[in-house]
């Protein structure tokens, strides 16, 4: 019986790169995304042709009922959830100095990045406890520990994902469920496109030991290592996919 992986925000970018990798690893894919399915149809066909019996659910992760409904539909279709990849996330609509950050922007980012991820994880974890196994992989960011004073809501939300990893890893270990975190650095996606010139300059200046952009495939390979049980005696672990940015140098 094929394993099943849920990927939130799987319609594009890191999420779709991860979907393609996990299909190659032998998983069926259940995608949760706010984008209309018609805009993603070609990608679904691509996943199915690669061997997945793909499920697509159009929902808003900030809506807890959407999360609960989706998880039940995944169970109805596949009978089990083997892997959850928490990839959904947004940046603030406007980059503003921390002294000008609005309540609206805090609510927007936290509702999706933190609240949505939390309740999706909670819903899946309850099912995994019944199974007595499972793997949860949280996609956070180097912004979990790197200050960007023009997008504080994003940094704080990613820091919260790091603590969420620790909390669920602690709570679920007794049930054979392992929880991991991946911290991407500068990955070429639609989210980073508006500031591509800034990152091009940083790469040229040697800020990143591996002097190139990261790509969704780079993150997907790390997800694959966790999803395919390469670390059976580890939980709460973090993989940095950041070109070595996290290294401290003198």
ABEGO torsion letter per residue (X at the ends): XBBBBBBBGAABEAAAAAAAAAAAAGBBBBBBBABBAAAAAAAAAAAAAAGBBBBBBBBBAABAAAAAAAAAAAAAAAGBBABBBBABBBBBABBBBAAABBAAAAAAAAAAAAAAAAAAAAAAAAAAAAAGBEBBBBBBBAAAABBBAABAAAAAAAAAAAAAAAAAAAAAAAAGBBBBBBBBBBBBBAAAAAAAAAAAAAAAAGABABBBBBBAAAAAAAAAAAAAGABAABBGBBBBBAGGAABBBX
